[in-house]
């Protein structure tokens, strides 16, 4: 694949970022793409490694060596066709996927993986620029109606696949716009929202009907949906946040990350907050509890608000800066990762437990913390305090919200509280109800959501017609 000796002759070069001092002035994307020649050169590095471990590293099983070779040969349009054969929305994954494919790349054994994510993004962005990406409506309708709840990446992928197979697809979204956490959780500086909007336009031209401000189980009756549609697919995500029930949790200024992040996205799109009380980090000492991507997003947003200081706490010990390749490759390694938001200004503390919040006049002012050992047990004598005017809880999500739709459907849940459904059929305990994405597997990556949406669409097609030409 690519140039036979490319990996020996060409060094890895990836996209760069605008300087932190410039990018924190606004909410636009700040990644600087490689030019066409540089992208082709990087694609040339893809080696004929016999077993392409990147296939297994990628949850949607992108045919990475194939489209790398096509880019190297200059056949961008065929590369786009190949890319779309496994991934409905590569412009999403090309921006926010953590790229487990690159961790699995054979060249990662020497810390020089092919810039797979960058090449993927370049292919699809060029496809939009050249006008190669167009609606693909079904040649004929098959006379069956399907409802999908949740317009995140799983619901959108499922809807597009079924729409192209000839179904009358109706997608129900509780918010004012489609996208799920892509729109309301991922900050605009990581992914602007016009890529979602143009995919929605494409899907509408393919016959998918979007219903907004339609909260199934609250404003829309589950029973009515089951009567009206031949199948119901729940793809509402995993939105029940992990809480920190300690002393002072009820103080003003202590919020879940997903109460904070969507507000800024709504401001950026002029959607308005309605009656919601604004949460701003401007002029405040901010503490983010949780060391993952959501915590990183809180840091970047707080910096752009003009926070006085931002500190991120993680209860786990600091991971190693470099993994042991022979122990981890080609699996996703545990190692220290520094995001663009960390570079913009944040203190990071590892192996720290928050014991209580204290405040003045009902407003949080301090965190009382203690260091913990490798078993996450407090170490006596290591107590310390942090100033905090705003505390953001970014400790992940435990399971889908059960009140409303899931309670009304009375579906069987797995031991973690997700909708019980296997990946062979994606069928829940109700044979006419299917589940996919985070609502089925728990909190995960956008690329897993797309995979599950695509596979669920195929299983629904088989269930309703007896066969399917949709890819597995």
N, C-alpha and C positions, 0 to 999 in steps of 0.2 A: 504494500500500500504506500501511496505517496512516492517519494524518491527513495530508491533502494538504499542509498548511502546518506540520506538526508539527516537522520538522527546523529550521524557521526560528524557532519559538516556544519550543521546549523544549530546555534544555541537557542534555548527557549527564550522568547520574548512575549510578554503578555500586555494586555491593555493597562494603561496607567490612569491615575486619578488626578483631577485638578487639585491644586494645593489646598490644604485644609482651611487656610485663612480665607480663601475665595469661596469655597463650596459651602461653608457654614452660613453664608449670607442669604441663602435661599433654599428652596426645597426641590430644585431640579436635579436630575441625574447628573453625575459628575465624572462618569467613566469615559475615558477618551479612547475610541475604537482604534484598532489597527487599520491601516490602509489596505487596499486590495492586495498589493504586492506582498506586504508583510504577512497578511493572513494566508496567502498561498504558500509562502515560505514556511510558515509554521505548520501548515497541513502536510507539507513535504516531509516533516519529521516523523510522521506516523509510520512505524516500522512493520514489516511483515513478520510479526512475532509468533506466528503459528496458532496460538490460542489467544484470541483477543479478550483478555480479562475485563476490558472496559465494557464489554457487552453485559457481563454479570454485575459490574459495578453500577450500571445504569438501570434503574427500576423499570423504565419503559423499553429497555433493550434496544436503544438506538444502534443503528448499524454504523458505528463511528468510523471504522477504517474505510468503509465504502464511500461515505461522503467526504472524508478527508481526502481521499484519492481524487474524487470528482472536483473538489476545490483546487487541488494541486494541478489538475489537468485544465482548469479554467471553465469547467462545465457546471456553472453555478445553478442553473435551472434544474438540471437532473439531480444535483445535490439537494435542492429544496424538496423535490418530489420524494426522494429517499428519506429525508428528515421528517417530512409530514407523514410518511407511512407508519411511523411508530409514535409520533408525538403531535398532538393537535395544536399545541401552543408553545413552540420552541422559543418564542420571544419572552415568555414568562421564565422558563427554566434557564435560558441564556442570560438572564439578569439576576435571578435570586436563588437558583439551585446551588447548593454547596459543592456540587461536582464530585460525587463519589466515583464517577467514571475516571477522573484524573488520579484519584488515590489508587485506583486499580490498574492504571496504565503501567505497562512493563517498564517504561522509562522513569517511572516514579521510584524505582529501585535505586536510582542515582539522583533523586530529587529533581528530575528534569522532565516531568510528564508533558505530553502534548497538550497544547492549550485548547482542549476540547470544547469547553464552555464558550470561550471567545469565538471559536470558529463556528459553532452552532448559532450563536447570536448574529454573527456576520452574515450567515447564509439567509436566515429568515428576515433580517432587516433589509438585506438587498432584495429579497423577494417582494417586500412591500414597496420599496422604492421603485422597482422596475415594473410594478403592476402585475406580477405573476400570480399573486394570491387573490383568487376570486371566489365568489360563492359557488358551491357545488351542490345544488339542489338535487333531490332524488328524481330519477326519470319518471317514476310514477309512485303514487301513494298506495299503501297497502290497506288502508281503511281501519287502522287501529290507533287508539289514542293512549299516550303515556304521560303521566305527570311526574315531574322531578322537583323535589324540595331542596332548595339550596343551590345558589348559582356561583359557588366557588369553583376551583379548577376541576374537581371531581364531577360536580353537576354539569358544568359547561361541556366537559369532554364527553360525558355520557349523552347529553342532549344533542351535541353535534353529530355524534356517530349514529344515533337513532334517527335523527332528522334526515341524514343522508341515506339511510336505509329505507326511507319512505313512511316513517311514522309521523303522526300529528303530535308533536312534542310541545308540552306546556311546562315552562320552568317557573317555579314560584320562589320569590325572594322577599324576605322580610324587610330589607332595607330599600332605600330609594333607587339604588343602582346595583348592577350586577358585579360580581367579582369576589364576594366573600372576603376572606382575610387578605386576598391580593389587593383589594381596594381599601378596606377599612383597617387592616392591620399592618401591612407593609408600608413603610413611609415612602413618600413620593421621591425622596432622594435616592432610594434604592430601586424603585420602579415607578415611573410616572404612569398615569392611568389611561393615556390614550391608546396603548396597546390592548387594553381590555375593551375599550369603546369600539375599536375597529373590528375586533373579533365578534362583539355583540352584533354589530351591523352586518357582518358576514353571515352570522347564524340566523338573524332575522330574514335575510334574503334567501336563506336555505329553508325557511318555513318554520323555524322555532319561534314560539310565542313566549315572551317574557312577561311575567306578572309581578310588578313591584309593589312595595308596601303591603305585601300579602303574607302575613305571618300565620303559617299553617299551625293549627292547634290553638290559635288565639283569635285572629280575625277571619280565618278560613277553616271551615269544618273538615276534619279528617274523614268523617263519614261521607260527606258530599264528594270528596275527591275519589274515594274508593268506589262510589256508585258511578261516577262519570267516566272513569278511566279504566282501561284494560289492565294496566299495571301501575304501581306507585313505587317510585325510587326515592329513598331518603338519603340525602347527601348533605346534611346540614352542618357537618363539621363537629369538632370537639371543643365546645366553648365554655365548659364549666371550669373556672380557674382554680388552681390550688391556692388555698388561703393560708394565712399565718395567724392562727388564733392564740395570740399571746396578749399579755397585759398592755393596754393602750391601743389595741387594734381599732377601737371605735373613735379615736381622735380624728379631727378634721385634718386633711392633708395626707392621709394614708389611703392609697387607691390601687386598684388592680391596673396593670399595664394596659389592658384592653378597655379600660375606661378612659385612659389618657391618649393613646395613639390614634384611635379613630377620630377624635375631635380635630386634630390637626389636619388629617386628610380631608375632613369635611370643610374645614376653613379653606384649604387650598382649592377645593372644587366649588366653593361658594354654595355649598349645600345647606349650610346653616345648622345650628345645634338645637334649635327648638327650645324646649324648656330645661335642657340639661345645663347644670352649673359648669362653667368653664374651668378647666384644670390647666394652669399655666406654670411653667418653671421659671419664668422671668424673675431675676433678682433673688433666687432662692438657693439654698443648699439642698441639693437633690441626692437622695440615696436610692439606688436601684438594687433590689434584692432578687438575685437570680442571674446566673452567668451565661445564659444562652443567647440566641439570636434576638428574642423579644427584648431582653435586657439591653442588648446592644442598640436596638432600635430606639429604646427609651433614652439612651445616652445621646444619640445623634439628634433626636428631637429636642431634648432639654438644652443642649448646647445651642441649637438654633433659636430657642426661646430667649437665650441670654441668661442661663443659670449662673449663679455665683461660683458654684462648684458642683461636680458630679462624682459620686463614689459608687462603685459597683461591688456588691458583696456576693460571694459564692461559698456555700457551705462545704463543697468538695475541696480537697487539697489541690494546689496548683499542679496541673499536668506537666509532663516533660516537654521541653521546647522541641525536641525531635524524637520521633518514634523509633523503635527497633524494627527496621524493615523486615528482617528475617522472621520476626515474631508476628507482625501484623499484616504485611502485604499479602494478597490484594484487598484485604478488608479495610473498612474505614477506621483509621487510627485515632486513639485518644492522644491528643497533644495540645499544647497551648496555641490558641488561635487568636490573633489580634485583628479585629475588624477595622474598617475605615472609621467607624464611630469612636472606637477606642483611641485612634490616632488624633481625633479632634479635641480630645481633652477629657480624660477621666482617670480617677484613681481606681485601681483594681485591688481588692482584698480577697484572698482565698482562705479556706478553712476557718470561716467565721460564722458564728451562730448569733442571731439576734434574740435577746432574751426578753426585752420589753421596749415599748415606746413610752416616752413621757412628754408632757407638753405644758403649755400655759394657756389658761382660759379656753380649754378644749381644743387647742391647735397643737399639733405635734411639733416638737422642738429638738428632741434628742432620740437617738437609738442607743440602747445599752447592749453591748455586744461582748462576746467571749470567744477566744480561740478554741478550736476543737482538734482532737487527734485524728489519726487515720481511720478510727472507728466512729468518727463524728461525735465523740464524747467530750464534754467541756473540760478544759484544762484549768484547774484552779489557779488563781493569781494572774490570769491573762485578760481580765476584764478591761474594757475601754469604752469610751463614748464617742459618738459622732453627732455633729450638728445636722439637723434635718428639718427643713420647712416643708418638704414634699418627699414622700416615700412611695415608690412605685413597686408593686409586687409583681415580679415577672418570673414566677417559678413554674410555669407550664400549666397544662390543662389536664384534668383528671379523667373526664369523660364527657359525652354530649349532655346538653341540657335535657333533662327528662321531663320537666313540667311542660304540659301542653301536648305536642304532637306524639312523642314517644309514650307518654302515659295513656293518651287516648287510643293509640294503636295497640297497646298492651303487648308489645313485642318482647320476646325473650332476649335477655341481656347476657353478655359474657361476664366472667368474674371481675373484670375491670370496669364494668358498667357501660361498655359499648354495645351496639346492636349486634346480636349474635348472627353471623352469616359467614359461611366459608368462601374461599376464593375459587372453588369449583363452580358454584352456581350463583353466589352473591345473594342467595334467597334467604329471607328471614324466616322466623317461625310462622309467619303468615305467607302462604305461597304466592300471593299476588303483590307482596311488598318486598322490594329488594333494597339492599344497603351497600354503600360504597364510600370510599374516602375515609376521612378522619372519624366519621360517625360509626364506621365499622371497625377500623384498625386502631383508632386512637390517634393522638397528636402525632403528626408526621410531616413529611416533606411535600412540597407542591408536586414533585415528580411522581411520588407514590399516588397522590390524588388523581393525577391524569391517568396513570396506569389503571387504577381501580375503576375510574369512570369508563374507560374504553372497554375493559374486560366485562364490566357489569352490563354495558350496552349489548354486547354480544350474547350474554346469557339471557337477558330479557328477550332479545330477538328469537333465540332458540325456544324459550318458554312459550312465546305467543304464536310462533309460526312453525316450529319443529325443526328449523335449520337456520343457518346464518352464513353470510359471506363476509361479515365483519371480521377483522383480524382479532386474534386472541392476544 
